[in-house]
Amino acid sequence: MSDRSESGQTSVWGRVAEDGTVFVRTASGERAVGSWRAGSPGEGLAHFQRRYDDLSAEVVLLERRLTLSGVDPAGIAGSARRLLDSLDSAAVVGDLDALRVRLETVLASTQERRTVLAAERAERTARIAAAKEELVAEAERLGRSSEWKTTGERFRTLAEEFRAVGSLDKRTDSALWRRITAAREEFTRRRTAHFAALDTQRARSRERKEAIIAEAEALVDSTDWAGTTARYRALLAGWKAAGRAAKDVDDALWNRFREVQDVFFSRRNAANAERDAELRDNQVQKEKLLAEATALDPADTERSLRRLRELQDRWDEIGRVPRESAGTLERQMAAIGDKLREAADARWAQRSIAASPFVTRLRESVAKLEAKLARAQAAGHTKEIAETEAALATQRAWLAQAEN
């Protein structure tokens, strides 16, 4: 409020002249702000002082707005500049110089606030730009991904994050968004091509597997157990190499193929069980023959070999035994035959040596030398003894070598 005088005609900040002209006092001097003839000079001065109070109240409002957060300092600065420019012509009486200082302070404060806000906006813009660049870089990496499900879901959330992170200027935002869109379109194109190729591959897999099932069904009644089993293994390998059809189709096809195999292998297993029972009976019979062969006397070679041939004929007539036992049984029977033949060969060799003329002459020579040595020893002929012993040793060595 201004300082009013008792008379109401003059005050510290203005006065009313006798002709009714109202003046305001400033540091640069007085200036007329209006005239008053509607009442007393005091009433006129009070009228213009109230108008000053209204102007001061506007300044107070601006000062208070500066203390509030989130208020646009540009709006405050505009209002302060308008009031400041109006002071030179304001029709008021009061301390205009003080208002000018306060308004200039408001303008300086708004400039400081605008500087701070500009720095904050720059920091926010840089942060948003960095976040969006990171999202764009991720999108461009995802554009080359083959993780179709997770990448498709990520593209949806990525678009939401791009909008939620904040806005840049329209040109920059549009350029960044176009890069995300291009990456998503590249991913969509690759995914579409992938699933188109997958559909083609699945159709081919279905055709190949249906052909495999048809062949398996044609073999299901076969009794060529080994050959058909090998063919079923080959069909299974072909099944695995055929790739997968659509899951529900592939599962149904596999169930059909497995059922066909189960029918064949159940028949084969039943036949094998029957055969195995027969083979086990054959094994029991061969083990009995083996026991008889083991009891044959190697000393009685002719009789034992004759009996062995009879046992071997019966062995061959019995037929096959379980695979895990066949080798052992055959080796044991062969060992018995070898043993008997070796004994027979030894006896034959002994008889051959005994009938040899050379061996006979050596034995006669040894007997003569032994008789000669006995006579020489009886007569005490030392020289003859030595000569006869040397000759006898030589003859005995030859005889031993010939008999062996």
Secondary structure by P-SEA (a helix, b strand, c coil): cccccccccccccccccccbbbbbbcccbbbbccccccccaaaaaaaaaaaaaaaaaaaaaaaaaaacccccaaaaaaaaaaaaaaccccccccaaaaaaaaaaaaaaaaaaaaaaaaaaaaaaaaaaaaaaaaaaaaaaaaaaccccaaaaaaaaaaaaaaaaaccccaaaaaaaaaaaaaaaaaaaaaaaaaaaaaaaaaaaaaaaaaaaaaaaaaaccccaaaaaaaaaaaaaaaaaacccccaaaaaaaaaaaaaaaaaaaaaaaaaaaaaaaaaaaaaaaaaaaaaaaaaccccaaaaaaaaaaaaaaaaaaacccccccaaaaaaaaaaaaaaaaaaaaaaaaaaaaaacaaaaaaaaaaaaaaaaaaaaaaacaaaaaaaaaaaaaaaaaaaaaaac
